[in-house]
Amino acid sequence: MRRGTDYRAALRDGRRVWVMGEGVIDDVTTHPATRDMVDEYVAWYDLHFDPEWVDVLLSPPDTRGERRPWAYVAPKSTGDLRAMGRSFSKTTFLSAGNITHTPAYGNLIALGVVTAQQIANAVAYREHIAATGRFLTFCGGAATIGYRLRDDPSERNALRLVRETDAGVVISGKIGMHTSPAYAEDVYVGALNGIRIGEHHASFIVPIAAPGVTTVCRKIAVRDQNPFVAPLSSRYDELDGQMWLDEVFIPWERVFFVEASPEPVARWLVWHHLYGWLSRAEFTLGLALALAHAMGLKEHARTVEYLVDLITDVQTARSCQTAAELDPQFTAAGYCVPNHQHVMPGGIAILKARQRMAEILRILPGSSLVVAPSDRDLAAPELAAGLEESFGGGGYTALQRSALLQMAWDHVSSALDGRDSAFELHASGGIPAWRGRLRRSFEGYNELANAVLRQLDLPMPEIEVSSIPAAPVAPRRPVTPPKSL
C-alpha cells in the first residue's frame, strides 16, 4: 500500500493546474489554495498504516500473512462488498461526505472499464491501480457548453481524434466537469467524448501531467481563513474542473472501446456515491444530536421529532446499501456488483431529503447558530467575559458551544455546502438518472402485475410491460444553438 509521502511526491510531476481566481498553480502540495486538500488525501493513504484503522481498511491476512486494502479489491462475494462498503463509509464520514472521490474511487472506475472490449488491457490497468495506489478520477466525457452550442454539429463533441499511430492516438478538445482533477493522477474520460475509432466508442485514461494537458478548476469556495469558523470548508474543497487537451498522446493500452452510455463503467461508482451522501447525512444527524444536547433541547418534543426525521433519512439509505450488498449481482467475469435495484431507491431518497435535512439543522440550534462568536472574539479582552456569559453554561464553555455551532454553520450554510448541493445535482445525473436506473434495474414487472390478476375470478389478458424497463435512460438535456444573425 502506498504511503501518503509517495502520493505527495507524485503530485510534483509537472502538471499544469489553473484555479480560477488564483491563476496557475505549479505545486498543489504547497499552494495555500490546494495544500489542505492534498494533506487530506495524504491522510487517506496513511490511515492504512494506522493500527486503529487496519481492521476497517485492510482484509484479514491471507495464507502468506498479507493484508490487502479493501479500497483496491476486485469484489467476488457479498463479504467483499460489505467490507469495501464499511471502509468507504468510515473514510468518507471523516470529511462529512465532502471528499466524494477518494483514491478508492479509481479502483471502482477501473473495475467498470473491465467491461470494455480490451479485457486484458483493462484488467492490467486495474491491477496497476491496486498495486500502486494511483489516484484515478472520472469524467463521463461530455462537452463543455461552448462546444455544444457550436453552429456545426460535427464540431460539438468534446474531443476529436487528431491522428492514429502504431503506438496510440493523439486527441484534442475540452471535457466538462469532473471532480478532484487538481489532486488525481489520471482521469478516465468516458465515451460521451464523441470519438469513434472504427465502429467503436472510445474512452481513454489521460494522465493529468501528460504533455498538452491543462486542468482548469473552478474558483475556491469562499471561506473564512480561520479554521475555527470554517472547520470543514477550510479542508475539504475538491476543486471540480475541466480538462483541456492539446494534441495529447494516449497509448493503445489506455484506450478502451465501450458502450456509448457510461452506465456499465459506472456500475460500482453510484454505490460509492451513495456512501458519500450517506456520510453527509450521518454527519448531519450527528451534529443534530450534539446540538440537541448542547442547546438543552434533548427533551424538547419538537426537537426529538426533528431527530427522528433525520434518523429515518439516514436509516433508509443504510438499509438500501445493506440490501444492495447482501443481494448482489455478478458480471460475466465473476465480479460482485451491488444490486442497483436497492442502491437506486437509497440515492433517490437522499437526493430528495438533502435540503430538508440541512433545513432541520439550521432550525434546531435556534438563532445562536447565526451569531456564534469565533475563538478570536472569545479571546478578545473586551468581549471575553460577556461572550462567556452569552454562550457558556450547561456544562459547556462558550468556546466549546461556539465550536459546535460554527461546525454546523459550515456544514449547512457555507459556500462549500452550496457547492456540494449543486455538484450532486449534476455529477451522477441527478434524480432523473437515478430514477431511470431504478426503472431499468427493478425486477418483476410482468410477474407482479400478472400475480395480481390471478386473484380475480375472471379470465384476464396476460400482461406484458417489458417496454418500461427496456426504455433507455433519458439522455443529457439537449441544447439548441441560437440561429446566426
C-alpha positions in Angstrom: 0.0 0.0 0.0 1.3 3.4 -1.0 2.1 5.9 1.8 1.0 9.5 1.8 4.5 10.8 1.3 4.7 8.8 -2.0 1.4 10.3 -3.2 2.6 13.8 -2.3 5.8 13.3 -4.2 3.8 12.1 -7.3 1.9 15.4 -7.4 5.1 17.3 -8.2 5.1 15.9 -11.7 4.9 19.0 -13.9 1.1 19.2 -14.0 -0.5 22.5 -15.1 -3.4 23.5 -12.9 -5.2 26.8 -13.3 -7.6 27.7 -10.5 -10.0 30.4 -11.3 -9.2 33.5 -9.2 -5.8 32.1 -8.3 -4.0 31.6 -11.6 -1.6 28.8 -12.4 -0.5 26.5 -9.5 2.7 24.7 -10.3 2.8 22.8 -7.0 -0.5 21.9 -5.4 1.2 20.4 -2.4 2.4 23.8 -1.2 -0.1 26.4 -2.6 -2.4 27.8 0.1 -5.5 27.1 -2.1 -4.7 23.4 -2.5 -2.3 22.1 0.1 -5.0 21.4 2.7 -6.8 19.0 0.4 -3.5 17.4 -0.5 -3.0 16.9 3.2 -6.4 15.2 3.5 -5.5 12.8 0.6 -2.2 12.1 2.2 -4.0 11.3 5.4 -6.3 8.9 3.5 -3.3 6.8 2.3 -1.7 6.9 5.8 -4.8 5.6 7.6 -4.0 2.2 6.1 -0.9 2.1 8.3 -2.7 3.3 11.5 -3.2 0.4 13.9 -6.7 1.7 14.9 -7.8 1.6 11.2 -6.2 -1.5 9.8 -9.1 -3.8 10.6 -11.5 -1.5 8.8 -9.3 -0.7 5.8 -7.4 -4.0 5.3 -8.6 -7.5 4.6 -7.8 -10.3 7.0 -4.3 -11.8 6.5 -4.0 -14.4 3.7 -2.0 -17.6 3.8 1.2 -15.6 3.5 0.1 -13.2 6.2 -0.5 -10.3 3.7 -3.4 -7.9 4.1 -4.9 -6.1 1.1 -6.6 -2.6 1.2 -10.3 -3.1 0.7 -10.1 0.1 -1.4 -8.4 -1.9 -4.2 -10.1 -5.2 -4.1 -12.0 -6.7 -7.1 -15.1 -8.0 -5.2 -16.1 -11.6 -5.8 -18.5 -12.0 -2.9 -21.0 -10.4 -0.6 -18.4 -10.4 2.1 -16.1 -8.4 -0.2 -18.8 -5.8 -0.9 -19.7 -5.5 2.8 -16.1 -4.9 3.8 -15.5 -2.4 1.0 -18.7 -0.6 1.9 -17.6 -0.3 5.6 -14.2 1.1 4.5 -15.9 3.7 2.2 -18.4 4.6 5.0 -15.7 5.2 7.6 -13.4 7.2 5.4 -16.0 9.4 3.8 -17.5 10.3 7.1 -14.3 12.0 8.2 -14.9 14.8 5.7 -18.7 14.9 6.3 -19.1 13.4 2.8 -17.4 16.4 1.2 -14.5 14.4 -0.2 -16.5 12.4 -2.7 -13.6 11.0 -4.7 -11.0 9.2 -2.6 -8.3 7.1 -4.3 -10.6 4.1 -3.7 -12.9 5.6 -6.3 -10.3 4.9 -9.0 -10.4 1.1 -8.4 -14.2 1.2 -8.9 -13.7 3.1 -12.2 -11.1 0.6 -13.3 -13.5 -2.3 -12.4 -16.1 -0.7 -14.7 -13.6 -0.4 -17.5 -13.1 -4.1 -17.4 -16.4 -4.3 -19.2 -14.6 -2.9 -22.2 -13.7 -5.0 -25.2 -9.9 -4.9 -24.5 -10.3 -7.1 -21.4 -6.5 -7.8 -21.0 -5.6 -4.1 -21.0 -8.4 -3.2 -18.7 -7.5 -5.9 -16.2 -3.9 -4.9 -16.4 -4.8 -1.2 -15.6 -7.0 -2.2 -12.7 -4.1 -4.3 -11.3 -1.8 -1.3 -11.8 -4.2 0.8 -9.7 -4.3 -1.8 -7.0 -0.5 -2.3 -6.9 0.5 1.4 -7.0 -2.5 3.2 -5.3 -2.5 5.6 -8.3 -5.4 8.1 -8.0 -7.8 7.9 -10.9 -10.9 10.1 -11.2 -13.9 10.0 -13.6 -15.3 12.2 -16.3 -18.2 11.0 -18.5 -16.6 12.9 -21.4 -19.4 15.3 -22.1 -18.5 18.5 -24.0 -18.4 22.0 -22.4 -21.3 24.4 -23.1 -19.3 26.3 -25.7 -18.7 23.2 -27.7 -22.3 22.1 -27.5 -23.5 25.4 -28.9 -21.3 25.4 -32.0 -23.0 26.0 -35.3 -21.5 23.0 -37.0 -23.0 19.8 -35.4 -19.8 17.8 -36.4 -17.8 20.1 -34.0 -19.9 19.7 -30.9 -18.2 16.7 -29.4 -15.8 17.2 -26.5 -12.8 15.6 -28.2 -11.6 15.0 -31.7 -9.2 12.4 -33.0 -6.2 14.2 -34.4 -4.4 11.1 -35.7 -3.7 7.4 -35.1 -0.2 5.9 -34.8 1.1 2.4 -34.3 1.7 3.3 -30.6 -1.6 5.1 -29.8 -3.8 8.0 -30.6 -3.5 11.8 -30.4 -6.5 13.7 -29.2 -7.5 17.3 -28.7 -10.5 19.1 -27.1 -12.1 20.1 -23.9 -14.1 17.9 -21.5 -16.6 19.1 -18.9 -16.9 18.9 -15.2 -15.2 16.3 -13.1 -14.0 16.1 -9.5 -10.6 16.5 -7.9 -8.7 16.9 -11.1 -6.1 19.0 -9.3 -5.3 16.1 -7.0 -5.8 13.0 -9.1 -3.1 11.5 -11.2 -5.2 10.1 -14.1 -8.7 10.9 -15.5 -10.9 8.3 -17.1 -12.7 10.1 -20.0 -15.9 8.2 -20.9 -17.4 7.6 -24.2 -19.6 10.7 -24.1 -16.5 12.4 -25.5 -17.7 11.6 -29.0 -14.6 9.9 -30.5 -15.3 6.8 -32.5 -12.4 4.5 -33.7 -13.8 2.3 -36.4 -17.2 1.2 -35.2 -16.4 1.7 -31.6 -17.0 4.4 -29.0 -13.6 5.2 -27.5 -12.7 6.1 -23.9 -9.3 7.0 -22.5 -7.1 7.1 -19.4 -5.4 10.5 -19.5 -2.5 11.3 -17.1 -3.1 14.8 -15.7 0.6 15.6 -16.1 0.8 14.5 -19.7 2.2 17.0 -22.2 -0.6 19.0 -23.7 -3.0 18.7 -20.7 -4.2 21.7 -18.8 -6.5 21.3 -15.8 -8.8 24.3 -15.2 -10.6 24.3 -11.8 -13.4 26.4 -10.6 -12.9 29.2 -8.1 -12.3 28.2 -4.5 -15.4 28.1 -2.3 -15.5 31.3 -0.3 -14.4 30.6 3.3 -13.1 32.2 6.4 -9.4 31.9 6.8 -9.8 31.0 10.4 -10.3 27.2 10.7 -12.3 27.6 13.9 -15.0 29.3 11.8 -14.6 27.1 8.8 -13.6 23.7 10.2 -15.0 21.8 7.1 -14.7 24.3 4.2 -11.1 25.1 5.1 -10.1 21.5 4.4 -12.5 19.7 2.0 -12.8 21.7 -1.2 -12.3 19.2 -4.1 -12.0 21.9 -6.8 -14.1 20.5 -9.6 -12.9 21.4 -13.0 -12.4 20.8 -16.7 -9.6 19.3 -18.7 -8.2 20.9 -21.9 -6.2 18.7 -24.2 -3.9 20.0 -27.0 -2.7 17.0 -29.1 -2.3 14.7 -26.2 -0.9 11.2 -26.9 -2.7 8.2 -25.4 -1.1 4.8 -25.9 -3.3 2.0 -27.2 -3.2 0.2 -23.8 -5.0 3.2 -22.3 -7.7 3.3 -25.0 -10.9 1.3 -24.3 -13.8 0.6 -26.5 -17.0 0.8 -24.5 -20.8 1.4 -24.9 -22.0 4.9 -25.8 -23.6 5.1 -22.4 -21.3 5.5 -19.3 -23.7 3.3 -17.2 -21.7 0.0 -17.5 -18.5 1.7 -16.4 -20.3 3.5 -13.6 -22.0 0.4 -12.1 -19.8 0.5 -8.9 -19.5 4.3 -8.8 -23.1 5.0 -7.9 -22.8 2.7 -4.9 -19.8 4.8 -3.8 -21.8 8.0 -4.5 -24.5 6.8 -2.1 -21.9 6.1 0.6 -20.7 9.7 0.3 -24.2 11.0 0.5 -24.9 8.7 3.5 -21.8 10.1 5.3 -23.1 13.6 4.8 -26.5 12.6 6.2 -24.9 10.7 9.1 -22.7 13.8 9.9 -25.9 16.0 9.8 -27.6 13.6 12.2 -24.5 13.5 14.5 -24.4 17.3 14.6 -28.1 17.5 15.3 -27.8 15.1 18.2 -24.8 17.0 19.6 -26.7 20.3 19.2 -29.8 18.9 20.9 -27.5 18.2 23.9 -25.5 21.4 23.8 -28.6 23.6 23.4 -30.6 21.9 26.2 -33.2 20.5 23.8 -32.7 16.8 24.1 -36.1 16.5 25.9 -37.9 19.0 23.8 -40.6 17.1 21.9 -40.4 19.0 18.6 -36.6 18.7 18.6 -36.9 14.9 19.1 -39.3 14.8 16.1 -36.7 16.6 14.0 -34.1 14.0 15.1 -36.5 11.1 14.2 -36.9 12.7 10.7 -33.1 12.7 10.3 -32.8 9.1 11.6 -35.4 8.0 9.1 -33.5 9.5 6.2 -30.2 8.0 7.4 -31.6 4.6 8.1 -33.4 4.4 4.7 -30.0 4.9 2.9 -28.3 2.5 5.3 -30.9 -0.2 4.6 -30.6 0.2 0.9 -26.9 -0.2 1.0 -27.2 -3.3 3.1 -29.7 -4.8 0.8 -27.6 -4.0 -2.3 -24.6 -5.8 -0.8 -26.5 -8.8 0.6 -28.5 -9.3 -2.7 -25.8 -8.6 -5.3 -25.5 -9.3 -9.0 -22.5 -10.7 -10.8 -20.7 -9.7 -14.0 -19.8 -12.3 -16.7 -16.2 -12.2 -15.3 -17.5 -13.1 -11.8 -17.2 -9.7 -10.2 -19.7 -8.9 -7.5 -21.8 -5.8 -8.1 -24.1 -4.0 -5.6 -27.7 -4.5 -6.8 -28.9 -1.3 -8.4 -32.5 -2.3 -7.6 -31.6 -1.5 -3.9 -29.0 1.3 -4.4 -31.2 3.5 -6.5 -34.1 4.0 -4.0 -31.5 4.9 -1.4 -30.0 7.5 -3.7 -33.3 8.9 -4.7 -34.4 9.2 -1.0 -31.2 11.0 0.0 -31.4 13.4 -3.0 -35.0 14.3 -2.0 -34.2 14.6 1.7 -30.9 16.6 1.4 -32.4 20.1 1.5 -34.8 19.3 4.3 -32.1 17.7 6.4 -30.0 20.9 6.0 -33.0 23.0 6.9 -33.6 20.9 10.1 -30.0 21.5 11.1 -30.4 25.3 10.6 -33.6 25.2 12.7 -32.6 23.0 15.5 -30.0 25.2 17.4 -32.0 28.4 17.1 -30.7 31.9 16.5 -27.4 31.1 18.3 -26.3 29.4 15.0 -26.3 32.9 13.3 -24.4 34.9 15.9 -22.0 32.4 17.4 -18.6 34.0 18.0 -15.2 32.9 16.8 -12.3 31.8 19.0 -10.7 35.2 18.4 -13.7 37.0 19.6 -13.8 34.9 22.7 -10.1 35.7 23.3 -10.6 39.5 23.0 -10.3 41.1 26.5 -13.1 43.5 25.9 -15.5 40.7 24.8 -14.4 37.6 26.6 -16.4 37.9 29.8 -19.6 39.0 28.1 -19.4 36.2 25.4 -18.8 33.6 28.1 -22.0 34.8 29.8 -23.8 34.7 26.5 -22.6 31.3 25.2 -21.3 29.4 28.2 -23.2 27.3 30.7 -25.0 24.0 30.9 -21.7 22.0 31.0 -20.2 23.8 28.0 -17.8 26.7 27.9 -18.5 29.4 25.3 -15.6 28.2 23.3 -17.0 24.6 23.2 -20.5 25.6 22.3 -19.3 28.1 19.7 -17.1 25.5 18.0 -20.1 23.2 17.6 -22.2 26.0 16.2 -19.6 27.0 13.8 -19.2 23.5 12.5 -23.0 23.3 12.0 -23.0 26.6 10.1 -20.1 25.5 7.9 -21.9 22.2 7.2 -25.2 23.6 6.0 -24.8 27.4 5.5 -21.5 27.8 3.8 -20.3 28.2 0.2 -18.9 24.7 0.4 -22.4 23.4 1.3 -23.8 25.3 -1.8 -21.1 23.7 -4.0 -22.0 20.2 -2.7 -25.7 20.7 -3.4 -25.1 22.0 -6.9 -22.4 19.4 -7.7 -24.6 16.4 -6.6 -27.5 17.6 -8.8 -25.2 17.1 -11.9 -22.3 14.7 -11.1 -24.2 11.4 -11.3 -27.2 12.6 -13.3 -29.4 13.8 -10.5 -32.8 12.3 -9.7 -33.8 11.8 -13.4 -30.8 9.5 -14.0 -31.3 7.6 -10.7 -35.0 7.1 -11.5 -34.0 5.8 -14.9 -31.5 3.3 -13.4 -34.2 2.1 -10.9 -36.7 1.7 -13.7 -34.2 -0.5 -15.6 -32.9 -2.5 -12.6 -36.3 -3.2 -10.9 -37.3 -6.9 -11.4 -40.7 -8.5 -11.7 -42.8 -6.0 -13.7 -44.8 -8.7 -15.5 -44.7 -11.2 -12.6 -46.2 -8.7 -10.2 -48.9 -7.5 -12.5 -50.0 -11.0 -13.5 -49.9 -12.2 -9.9 -52.5 -9.5 -9.1 -54.7 -10.6 -12.0 -54.7 -14.2 -10.8 -56.5 -13.0 -7.7 -59.5 -12.1 -9.8 -62.0 -14.8 -10.6 -62.1 -13.9 -14.2 -60.2 -14.8 -17.4 -57.7 -11.9 -17.9 -55.3 -11.0 -20.6 -51.6 -11.7 -20.0 -49.8 -8.5 -19.0 -46.6 -7.7 -20.8 -45.0 -4.4 -19.8 -41.3 -5.2 -20.6 -41.1 -1.9 -22.5 -41.0 0.0 -19.3 -37.6 -1.2 -18.1 -36.3 -1.6 -21.6 -36.6 2.1 -22.5 -33.3 3.9 -22.4 -32.4 6.3 -19.6 -33.2 9.9 -20.5 -30.3 11.5 -22.4 -28.5 14.6 -21.3 -30.6 17.7 -21.8 -30.1 18.8 -25.4 -29.2 22.4 -26.1 -30.2 24.4 -29.2 -27.6 26.7 -30.7 -29.1 30.1 -31.5 -29.5 30.9 -35.1 -26.8 33.1 -36.5 -27.8 36.7 -37.0 
